[in-house]
Amino acid sequence: MELFYGLAQIPRGIDHVLMDNLWILGGIIIFLGSFDKYMLKPINPLFQLIFE
């Protein structure tokens, strides 16, 4: 039973690793005005936020 639970949690873990910075975007980064550093770089801002 624990094996099935562990296997079911793998996608959830991957989601938490890759997408938790998106919540920080709305709450902190835009409010403090530091989103400009993401917009000025020639790389996709979403890509930067996910892999920061």
MDTraj code that builds the backbone (N, CA, C; nanometers):
import mdtraj as md
import numpy as np

residues = "MET GLU LEU PHE TYR GLY LEU ALA GLN ILE PRO ARG GLY ILE ASP HIS VAL LEU MET ASP ASN LEU TRP ILE LEU GLY GLY ILE ILE ILE PHE LEU GLY SER PHE ASP LYS TYR MET LEU LYS PRO ILE ASN PRO LEU PHE GLN LEU ILE PHE GLU".split()
xyz = np.array([
    [0.0823, -0.1200, 0.0000],
    [0.0000, 0.0000, 0.0000],
    [0.0863, 0.1258, 0.0000],
    [0.1959, 0.1226, 0.0733],
    [0.2835, 0.2390, 0.0772],
    [0.3497, 0.2637, -0.0585],
    [0.3726, 0.1568, -0.1334],
    [0.4311, 0.1705, -0.2665],
    [0.3385, 0.2507, -0.3574],
    [0.2103, 0.2221, -0.3529],
    [0.1150, 0.2949, -0.4367],
    [0.1046, 0.4409, -0.3942],
    [0.1077, 0.4637, -0.2653],
    [0.1039, 0.6019, -0.2160],
    [0.2296, 0.6772, -0.2607],
    [0.3436, 0.6144, -0.2514],
    [0.4682, 0.6775, -0.2936],
    [0.4696, 0.7079, -0.4419],
    [0.4207, 0.6155, -0.5218],
    [0.4147, 0.6386, -0.6652],
    [0.3151, 0.7484, -0.7020],
    [0.2095, 0.7606, -0.6249],
    [0.1114, 0.8657, -0.6506],
    [0.1651, 1.0029, -0.6115],
    [0.2628, 1.0093, -0.5226],
    [0.3171, 1.1366, -0.4770],
    [0.4290, 1.1907, -0.5664],
    [0.4789, 1.1111, -0.6590],
    [0.5870, 1.1571, -0.7472],
    [0.5438, 1.2772, -0.8322],
    [0.4287, 1.2755, -0.8993],
    [0.3900, 1.3951, -0.9762],
    [0.3684, 1.5173, -0.8867],
    [0.3183, 1.4965, -0.7687],
    [0.2986, 1.6080, -0.6764],
    [0.4326, 1.6693, -0.6362],
    [0.5323, 1.5862, -0.6132],
    [0.6644, 1.6362, -0.5777],
    [0.7286, 1.7137, -0.6907],
    [0.7135, 1.6641, -0.8122],
    [0.7684, 1.7346, -0.9276],
    [0.6997, 1.8690, -0.9441],
    [0.5695, 1.8728, -0.9247],
    [0.4951, 1.9980, -0.9335],
    [0.5439, 2.0983, -0.8293],
    [0.5674, 2.0541, -0.7082],
    [0.6137, 2.1446, -0.6031],
    [0.7541, 2.1966, -0.6312],
    [0.8384, 2.1149, -0.6892],
    [0.9746, 2.1587, -0.7190],
    [0.9751, 2.2646, -0.8287],
    [0.8933, 2.2459, -0.9311],
    [0.8988, 2.3345, -1.0469],
    [0.8071, 2.4560, -1.0386],
    [0.6948, 2.4470, -0.9699],
    [0.5954, 2.5518, -0.9802],
    [0.5744, 2.6364, -0.8546],
    [0.6438, 2.6104, -0.7459],
    [0.6200, 2.6885, -0.6246],
    [0.6661, 2.8332, -0.6371],
    [0.7632, 2.8619, -0.7229],
    [0.8076, 3.0001, -0.7394],
    [0.7023, 3.0871, -0.8061],
    [0.6053, 3.0272, -0.8743],
    [0.5000, 3.1065, -0.9366],
    [0.4120, 3.1742, -0.8324],
    [0.3945, 3.1135, -0.7164],
    [0.3180, 3.1765, -0.6094],
    [0.3948, 3.2942, -0.5518],
    [0.5262, 3.2839, -0.5481],
    [0.6095, 3.3930, -0.4985],
    [0.6006, 3.5127, -0.5925],
    [0.5834, 3.4849, -0.7215],
    [0.5740, 3.5922, -0.8207],
    [0.4633, 3.6907, -0.7860],
    [0.3444, 3.6409, -0.7622],
    [0.2317, 3.7288, -0.7339],
    [0.2386, 3.7943, -0.5983],
    [0.2935, 3.7254, -0.5010],
    [0.2921, 3.7769, -0.3651],
    [0.4050, 3.8695, -0.3301],
    [0.5234, 3.8441, -0.3777],
    [0.6399, 3.9180, -0.3298],
    [0.7112, 3.9938, -0.4412],
    [0.7432, 3.9262, -0.5501],
    [0.8301, 3.9847, -0.6520],
    [0.7667, 4.1075, -0.7165],
    [0.6415, 4.0997, -0.7553],
    [0.5760, 4.2143, -0.8187],
    [0.5508, 4.3236, -0.7163],
    [0.5137, 4.2878, -0.5949],
    [0.4859, 4.3863, -0.4906],
    [0.6096, 4.4684, -0.4558],
    [0.7248, 4.4044, -0.4526],
    [0.8482, 4.4747, -0.4184],
    [0.9108, 4.5463, -0.5380],
    [0.8634, 4.5196, -0.6579],
    [0.9143, 4.5865, -0.7764],
    [1.0394, 4.5233, -0.8340],
    [1.0681, 4.3999, -0.7992],
    [1.1884, 4.3350, -0.8510],
    [1.1598, 4.2491, -0.9745],
    [1.0425, 4.2606, -1.0315],
    [1.0094, 4.1836, -1.1523],
    [1.0792, 4.2400, -1.2754],
    [1.1258, 4.3650, -1.2662],
    [1.1922, 4.4273, -1.3803],
    [1.3175, 4.3527, -1.4225],
    [1.3896, 4.2949, -1.3272],
    [1.5113, 4.2222, -1.3645],
    [1.4799, 4.1006, -1.4497],
    [1.3610, 4.0436, -1.4346],
    [1.3207, 3.9312, -1.5181],
    [1.2768, 3.9775, -1.6572],
    [1.2150, 4.0933, -1.6641],
    [1.1641, 4.1416, -1.7914],
    [1.2742, 4.1970, -1.8815],
    [1.3862, 4.2389, -1.8243],
    [1.4930, 4.2988, -1.9039],
    [1.5876, 4.1971, -1.9654],
    [1.5911, 4.0770, -1.9140],
    [1.6795, 3.9743, -1.9686],
    [1.6183, 3.9150, -2.0961],
    [1.7033, 3.8713, -2.1901],
    [1.6494, 3.8210, -2.3179],
    [1.5962, 3.6772, -2.3113],
    [1.5727, 3.6254, -2.1929],
    [1.5212, 3.4896, -2.1783],
    [1.3772, 3.4989, -2.1254],
    [1.2994, 3.3967, -2.1462],
    [1.1598, 3.3949, -2.1040],
    [1.1483, 3.4136, -1.9524],
    [1.0691, 3.5114, -1.9044],
    [1.0565, 3.5343, -1.7590],
    [0.9997, 3.4148, -1.6829],
    [0.9067, 3.3428, -1.7435],
    [0.8509, 3.2255, -1.6773],
    [0.9577, 3.1188, -1.6577],
    [1.0416, 3.0988, -1.7571],
    [1.1521, 3.0050, -1.7484],
    [1.2479, 3.0439, -1.6346],
    [1.2764, 3.1723, -1.6211],
    [1.3652, 3.2203, -1.5150],
    [1.3061, 3.1949, -1.3776],
    [1.1787, 3.2235, -1.3614],
    [1.1146, 3.2062, -1.2310],
    [1.1068, 3.0611, -1.1892],
    [1.0780, 2.9743, -1.2837],
    [1.0662, 2.8322, -1.2498],
    [1.1998, 2.7742, -1.2088],
    [1.3069, 2.8116, -1.2777],
    [1.4372, 2.7503, -1.2524],
    [1.5276, 2.8338, -1.1639],
    [1.4752, 2.9358, -1.1001],
    [1.5570, 3.0143, -1.0071],
    [1.5775, 2.9423, -0.8772],
])
top = md.Topology()
chain = top.add_chain()
for i, resn in enumerate(residues, 1):
    res = top.add_residue(resn, chain, resSeq=i)
    for name in ("N", "CA", "C"):
        top.add_atom(name, md.element.get_by_symbol(name[0]), res)
traj = md.Trajectory(xyz[None], top)
